[in-house]
Amino acid sequence: MNNKKTDNQLIIHSVTLVNTSFLAVMKPIQGQLHLTTNFNNAKLLVIESNNSHWELIQQALKSSLHEVTCQHAATAEEALRLINQWTEQELGLPKLIILDLYLPHQSDGLSLLQKIKSKEPAISSIPVVIFSASGARSDIQSAYQSGASAYMIKPQDAQQWTRVFTHLRQYWWETVHLPNVNYRL
């Protein structure tokens, strides 16, 4: 590997990092940079009310994010109960939340998103990705206005679900630096 150091940067395979303190959590893998800390005690909360979609998500997770522990909630109430339980028992919070917008109604998903974003910083800082069958502009706008980190339209088949979760892995676990949510609240 051809690395070139200067005072403020390190160039690895033509990717420039301006902040060298960031390098402590990165390592090159097959010519790409990889964040290793995102996989430490990684937990994902999936809030999905549709059983067939949950089955597709489980299949996609097995092939794309096998290092991540996944917890499923079928309702907004169940999701809040899990989050509150993790908080009270000082268990690790999820590093990412995937939320079905319609649980089964749009107001249920938006209300849950607003409740998550109004909690203490350790919880409100967790990125929430909305998964919805709806591509309506009003749904997308409402989700972002309520604090969503991203909005994705649900895929149609198992292969597309796997592709989406591969992209989620690349972005949320291998590219960005997720908040450390495993500290006392």
C-alpha positions in Angstrom: 0.0 0.0 0.0 1.3 3.4 -1.0 0.7 5.8 1.9 1.8 9.4 1.9 1.8 11.4 5.1 1.9 15.2 5.5 1.3 17.2 8.7 -2.5 17.2 8.5 -3.5 14.4 6.3 -3.0 10.8 5.3 -3.7 9.6 1.8 -4.7 6.0 1.4 -5.6 4.7 -2.1 -6.4 8.3 -3.2 -8.8 8.9 -0.3 -7.8 12.0 1.7 -8.6 12.2 5.4 -8.1 15.7 6.8 -8.4 14.7 10.5 -5.7 12.2 11.4 -7.3 11.4 14.8 -10.1 9.7 12.8 -7.6 7.1 11.6 -7.7 5.2 14.9 -11.1 3.8 13.9 -10.3 3.1 10.3 -8.4 0.4 8.5 -8.0 -0.4 4.8 -9.9 -3.4 3.5 -9.4 -4.4 -0.1 -8.5 -0.8 -1.1 -11.4 0.8 0.8 -11.6 2.4 4.2 -13.6 0.6 6.9 -14.9 2.0 10.2 -14.3 -0.8 12.8 -15.9 0.9 15.8 -19.3 0.9 14.3 -19.4 -2.9 14.7 -18.4 -2.9 18.4 -21.5 -4.0 20.2 -23.6 -3.0 17.2 -27.3 -3.3 17.7 -30.0 -2.4 15.1 -33.6 -1.8 16.0 -36.0 -2.6 13.2 -39.6 -1.4 13.8 -41.7 -3.2 11.1 -45.4 -4.1 11.4 -45.6 -6.2 8.2 -44.5 -9.8 8.9 -43.6 -10.5 5.2 -41.4 -7.4 5.1 -39.8 -8.4 8.4 -38.9 -11.9 7.0 -37.3 -10.2 3.9 -35.4 -7.9 6.3 -34.1 -10.8 8.3 -32.8 -12.5 5.2 -31.1 -9.3 4.0 -29.6 -8.8 7.4 -28.1 -12.3 7.5 -26.2 -11.7 4.3 -25.4 -8.0 4.7 -25.0 -7.2 8.4 -24.3 -10.5 10.1 -22.1 -8.8 12.7 -25.0 -6.7 13.9 -27.4 -7.8 16.6 -31.0 -7.1 15.4 -34.0 -6.5 17.6 -37.4 -6.4 16.1 -40.5 -4.5 17.3 -43.8 -4.8 15.5 -45.5 -1.8 17.0 -44.6 1.7 18.2 -45.5 0.7 21.8 -43.2 -2.3 21.6 -40.3 -0.2 20.3 -40.7 2.4 23.0 -40.8 -0.3 25.6 -37.5 -1.8 24.3 -35.8 1.6 24.2 -37.0 2.4 27.8 -35.9 -1.0 29.0 -32.4 -0.6 27.4 -32.2 2.8 29.0 -33.3 1.7 32.5 -31.1 -1.4 32.6 -28.2 0.5 31.1 -28.0 -1.9 28.2 -26.4 -0.8 24.9 -28.8 1.2 22.7 -29.0 0.5 19.0 -26.6 2.3 16.7 -29.3 2.7 14.1 -33.1 2.5 14.0 -35.0 1.4 10.9 -38.6 2.5 11.2 -41.6 1.6 9.0 -43.5 4.8 8.5 -46.9 3.1 8.5 -47.4 1.1 11.7 -50.1 0.5 10.4 -50.9 4.2 10.0 -48.5 7.0 9.0 -49.4 8.9 12.2 -48.1 6.0 14.2 -44.6 6.0 12.6 -44.3 9.8 12.7 -45.4 9.9 16.3 -42.9 7.3 17.3 -40.1 9.2 15.4 -41.0 12.4 17.2 -41.0 10.6 20.6 -37.5 9.1 19.9 -36.2 12.5 18.8 -37.6 14.2 21.9 -35.8 11.8 24.3 -32.4 12.4 26.1 -29.4 12.9 23.8 -28.1 9.3 24.0 -31.4 8.2 22.3 -32.3 11.2 20.2 -28.9 11.1 18.5 -29.5 7.6 17.2 -30.0 7.9 13.4 -33.5 6.8 12.3 -33.9 5.6 8.7 -37.5 5.5 7.5 -38.5 2.5 5.3 -41.8 3.0 3.7 -43.8 1.7 0.7 -44.9 5.3 0.2 -43.1 7.6 -2.1 -45.5 10.4 -1.5 -43.8 13.8 -1.2 -45.9 14.6 1.9 -44.7 11.4 3.7 -41.1 12.1 2.8 -41.3 15.8 3.9 -43.1 14.9 7.1 -40.5 12.2 8.0 -37.6 14.6 7.6 -39.4 17.4 9.4 -40.0 14.9 12.3 -36.3 14.1 12.5 -35.6 11.2 10.1 -32.0 10.8 9.1 -32.9 9.2 5.8 -36.0 8.0 3.9 -36.0 4.9 1.8 -38.8 3.3 -0.3 -39.2 -0.4 0.5 -37.9 -2.8 -2.2 -40.1 -5.2 -4.0 -38.2 -8.5 -3.8 -35.6 -10.4 -1.7 -32.7 -9.5 -4.0 -33.5 -5.8 -3.8 -33.8 -6.0 0.0 -30.3 -7.5 0.2 -29.0 -4.8 -2.1 -30.5 -2.1 0.0 -29.0 -3.6 3.2 -25.7 -3.9 1.5 -25.9 -0.1 0.8 -27.0 0.5 4.4 -24.0 -1.4 5.6 -21.7 0.5 3.4 -23.0 3.9 4.5 -24.1 3.5 8.1 -21.5 1.0 9.3 -18.5 1.5 7.0 -18.6 5.2 6.0 -20.1 7.4 8.7 -19.1 7.5 12.4 -22.1 6.5 14.4 -22.6 8.0 17.9 -21.4 5.9 20.9 -24.6 5.1 22.6 -23.2 2.6 25.1 -22.7 5.0 28.0 -24.6 5.8 31.1 -27.6 8.0 30.4 
